Structure formats: structure tokens, C-alpha cells
Amino acid sequence: MASTAAERQAAYRARRHNAGPQGNGERRLNTWLTTEASLALARLARRYGVTQREILERFITAEDDRILATMKPDSPEWDAYFRRR
């Protein structure tokens, strides 16, 4: 018996939690952007020949890496950044 579209979609979403190169999953992001930011995102993706998702991932991880480079592991700042007590 064939799966319904809803069943296939549910199975796909369930697999996303373990997707990715390291198997540590992916998270869904659903948000609204200003038109200015949306058009800029589209231009950047086109300029670099990648998807908008790739541009967002690059910017987010680059900024996170920049912030982490200023902190010592297990310092109060590190714990606050990761919300560890």
C-alpha cells in the first residue's frame, strides 16, 4: 500500500532530526524578513552561486566562530554564551 503525501512528509520531517554530515540533525527556521534583507540575501546567494540557506549558514557560523574566538572555554562568558550554569 502506497504512503499518502502526509505520511511521506511526516517521515521526511522525522528524518531531519538526524540529517546532515555528522548526523546531528537539522532544525527548521521559519521567519519573515524585511524586503530589503530578503533581496540582499537573494543577491548574495546569486553572487556566490549558492543557496540562500548556505549564505545564512555561512554568516551565522562565521559570527559564532568570531565570538567564540574571544572567549576562553569554561570561563563565565563561555558559560553565559552557552547558557551553562
Accessible surface in RSA format (square Angstrom, percent):
REM  Atomic radii and reference values for relative SASA: ProtOr
REM  Chains: A
REM  Algorithm: Lee & Richards
REM  Probe-radius: 1.40
REM  Slices: 20
REM RES _ NUM      All-atoms   Total-Side   Main-Chain    Non-polar    All polar
REM                ABS   REL    ABS   REL    ABS   REL    ABS   REL    ABS   REL
RES MET A   1   243.21 126.0 152.94 101.2  90.27 214.9 131.54 111.8 111.67 147.9
RES ALA A   2    91.34  84.0  62.80  96.9  28.54  64.9  73.22 103.1  18.12  48.0
RES SER A   3    56.70  47.9  43.32  57.8  13.38  30.8   6.84  14.6  49.86  69.8
RES THR A   4    77.73  55.3  70.35  71.3   7.38  17.6  74.74 100.4   2.98   4.5
RES ALA A   5    69.02  63.5  58.94  91.0  10.07  22.9  59.89  84.3   9.13  24.2
RES ALA A   6    75.93  69.8  61.38  94.7  14.56  33.1  69.10  97.3   6.83  18.1
RES GLU A   7    99.31  57.0  90.79  68.7   8.52  20.3  42.10  81.4  57.21  46.7
RES ARG A   8   138.85  58.3 131.18  66.9   7.66  18.2  65.79  89.9  73.05  44.3
RES GLN A   9    76.60  42.8  74.34  54.3   2.26   5.4  32.39  69.0  44.21  33.5
RES ALA A  10    62.59  57.6  50.47  77.9  12.12  27.6  57.11  80.4   5.48  14.5
RES ALA A  11    46.46  42.7  38.02  58.7   8.44  19.2  45.27  63.8   1.19   3.1
RES TYR A  12   101.38  47.3 101.38  57.7   0.00   0.0  65.16  49.0  36.22  44.7
RES ARG A  13   125.18  52.6 122.53  62.5   2.65   6.3  43.11  58.9  82.07  49.7
RES ALA A  14    64.25  59.1  48.74  75.2  15.50  35.3  54.80  77.2   9.45  25.0
RES ARG A  15   141.16  59.3 132.89  67.7   8.27  19.7  72.53  99.1  68.63  41.6
RES ARG A  16    68.75  28.9  68.75  35.0   0.00   0.0  23.59  32.2  45.16  27.4
RES HIS A  17   116.62  63.7 108.01  75.1   8.60  22.0  71.48  73.7  45.13  52.5
RES ASN A  18   110.31  76.1  97.60  94.3  12.72  30.6  24.85  59.8  85.47  82.6
RES ALA A  19    15.32  14.1   5.88   9.1   9.44  21.5  15.32  21.6   0.00   0.0
RES GLY A  20    34.56  42.6   0.00   N/A  34.56  42.6  12.50  34.3  22.06  49.4
RES PRO A  21   135.46  98.7  89.73  81.8  45.73 166.2 103.38  85.4  32.08 199.3
RES GLN A  22   145.92  81.6 111.77  81.7  34.16  81.3  54.26 115.5  91.66  69.5
RES GLY A  23    37.09  45.7   0.00   N/A  37.09  45.7  20.18  55.4  16.91  37.9
RES ASN A  24   106.62  73.5  82.83  80.0  23.79  57.3  39.44  94.9  67.18  64.9
RES GLY A  25    14.66  18.1   0.00   N/A  14.66  18.1   0.00   0.0  14.66  32.8
RES GLU A  26    42.50  24.4  33.41  25.3   9.09  21.6  22.38  43.3  20.12  16.4
RES ARG A  27   184.87  77.6 152.82  77.9  32.05  76.3  77.23 105.6 107.64  65.2
RES ARG A  28   191.62  80.5 149.62  76.3  42.00 100.0  67.35  92.0 124.28  75.3
RES LEU A  29   130.06  72.4  99.23  71.0  30.83  77.5 100.50  70.6  29.57  79.6
RES ASN A  30   127.24  87.7  95.32  92.1  31.92  76.9  18.72  45.1 108.52 104.9
RES THR A  31    83.13  59.1  52.58  53.3  30.55  72.8  32.28  43.4  50.85  76.9
RES TRP A  32   240.96  96.7 219.42 106.2  21.54  50.6 190.76 101.7  50.20  81.4
RES LEU A  33    88.27  49.2  60.06  43.0  28.21  70.9  65.41  45.9  22.86  61.5
RES THR A  34    92.42  65.7  80.82  81.9  11.60  27.6  85.40 114.7   7.02  10.6
RES THR A  35   100.39  71.4  91.32  92.6   9.07  21.6  57.72  77.5  42.67  64.5
RES GLU A  36   139.84  80.3 130.62  98.8   9.22  21.9  51.45  99.5  88.39  72.2
RES ALA A  37    42.49  39.1  34.25  52.8   8.24  18.8  39.64  55.8   2.85   7.6
RES SER A  38    47.95  40.5  47.20  63.0   0.74   1.7  12.14  25.9  35.81  50.2
RES LEU A  39    98.08  54.6  97.51  69.8   0.56   1.4  97.79  68.7   0.28   0.8
RES ALA A  40    30.32  27.9  29.70  45.8   0.62   1.4  30.22  42.6   0.10   0.3
RES LEU A  41    16.92   9.4  14.97  10.7   1.95   4.9  16.24  11.4   0.68   1.8
RES ALA A  42    27.83  25.6  24.84  38.3   2.99   6.8  25.60  36.1   2.23   5.9
RES ARG A  43   127.09  53.4 123.69  63.1   3.39   8.1  54.77  74.8  72.32  43.8
RES LEU A  44    59.40  33.1  58.95  42.2   0.45   1.1  59.40  41.7   0.00   0.0
RES ALA A  45     6.33   5.8   6.10   9.4   0.24   0.5   6.13   8.6   0.20   0.5
RES ARG A  46   170.77  71.7 147.57  75.2  23.20  55.2  80.82 110.5  89.95  54.5
RES ARG A  47   186.42  78.3 152.34  77.7  34.07  81.1  50.55  69.1 135.86  82.3
RES TYR A  48   121.04  56.5  96.69  55.0  24.35  63.4  61.78  46.4  59.26  73.0
RES GLY A  49    67.76  83.6   0.00   N/A  67.76  83.6  36.36  99.8  31.40  70.3
RES VAL A  50    41.30  27.2  22.30  20.2  19.01  45.8  31.97  27.8   9.33  25.3
RES THR A  51    90.35  64.3  82.63  83.8   7.72  18.4  83.89 112.7   6.46   9.8
RES GLN A  52    82.48  46.1  78.74  57.5   3.74   8.9  21.47  45.7  61.01  46.3
RES ARG A  53   131.19  55.1 124.21  63.3   6.98  16.6  63.47  86.7  67.72  41.0
RES GLU A  54    60.66  34.8  60.20  45.5   0.47   1.1  12.54  24.3  48.12  39.3
RES ILE A  55     1.79   1.0   1.79   1.3   0.00   0.0   1.79   1.3   0.00   0.0
RES LEU A  56    62.45  34.8  62.45  44.7   0.00   0.0  62.45  43.9   0.00   0.0
RES GLU A  57    72.14  41.4  70.07  53.0   2.07   4.9  36.98  71.5  35.16  28.7
RES ARG A  58   104.86  44.0  98.05  50.0   6.81  16.2  43.72  59.7  61.15  37.1
RES PHE A  59   106.53  53.3 100.43  62.2   6.10  15.9 102.17  61.9   4.36  12.5
RES ILE A  60   106.41  60.6 100.26  74.7   6.16  14.8 104.69  75.4   1.72   4.7
RES THR A  61    77.96  55.4  77.11  78.2   0.84   2.0  62.83  84.4  15.13  22.9
RES ALA A  62    59.91  55.1  48.58  75.0  11.33  25.8  54.68  77.0   5.23  13.9
RES GLU A  63    77.15  44.3  74.77  56.6   2.38   5.7  42.96  83.1  34.18  27.9
RES ASP A  64    47.54  33.3  45.83  45.6   1.71   4.0  13.63  32.1  33.90  33.8
RES ASP A  65    90.53  63.4  84.50  84.1   6.03  14.3  27.78  65.4  62.75  62.6
RES ARG A  66   139.65  58.6 131.37  67.0   8.29  19.7  71.55  97.8  68.11  41.3
RES ILE A  67    45.59  25.9  44.54  33.2   1.05   2.5  45.59  32.8   0.00   0.0
RES LEU A  68    37.82  21.1  33.39  23.9   4.43  11.1  33.64  23.6   4.18  11.3
RES ALA A  69    89.43  82.2  47.01  72.5  42.43  96.5  59.78  84.2  29.65  78.6
RES THR A  70   105.39  75.0  65.36  66.3  40.03  95.4  64.36  86.4  41.03  62.0
RES MET A  71    38.48  19.9  22.26  14.7  16.23  38.6  27.49  23.4  10.99  14.6
RES LYS A  72   160.99  78.5 157.99  96.9   3.00   7.1 101.91  91.7  59.09  62.9
RES PRO A  73    93.45  68.1  79.09  72.1  14.36  52.2  79.09  65.3  14.36  89.2
RES ASP A  74   110.48  77.4  87.36  86.9  23.13  54.7  28.81  67.8  81.67  81.5
RES SER A  75    17.79  15.0  12.44  16.6   5.35  12.3  17.63  37.5   0.16   0.2
RES PRO A  76   107.73  78.5  97.34  88.7  10.39  37.8 103.20  85.2   4.53  28.2
RES GLU A  77   106.11  60.9  99.62  75.4   6.49  15.4  51.06  98.8  55.05  44.9
RES TRP A  78    48.52  19.5  48.52  23.5   0.00   0.0  41.67  22.2   6.86  11.1
RES ASP A  79    38.13  26.7  38.13  38.0   0.00   0.0   7.65  18.0  30.48  30.4
RES ALA A  80    71.85  66.1  50.21  77.5  21.65  49.2  59.38  83.6  12.48  33.0
RES TYR A  81    87.10  40.7  60.04  34.2  27.06  70.4  52.29  39.3  34.81  42.9
RES PHE A  82    94.86  47.5  71.82  44.5  23.04  59.9  76.75  46.5  18.11  51.8
RES ARG A  83   217.23  91.2 188.77  96.2  28.47  67.8  68.87  94.1 148.36  89.9
RES ARG A  84   113.02  47.5  97.53  49.7  15.50  36.9  55.82  76.3  57.20  34.7
RES ARG A  85   274.27 115.2 203.91 103.9  70.35 167.5 107.96 147.6 166.31 100.8
END  Absolute sums over single chains surface
CHAIN  1 A     7889.9       6572.3       1317.6       4520.8       3369.1
END  Absolute sums over all chains
TOTAL          7889.9       6572.3       1317.6       4520.8       3369.1
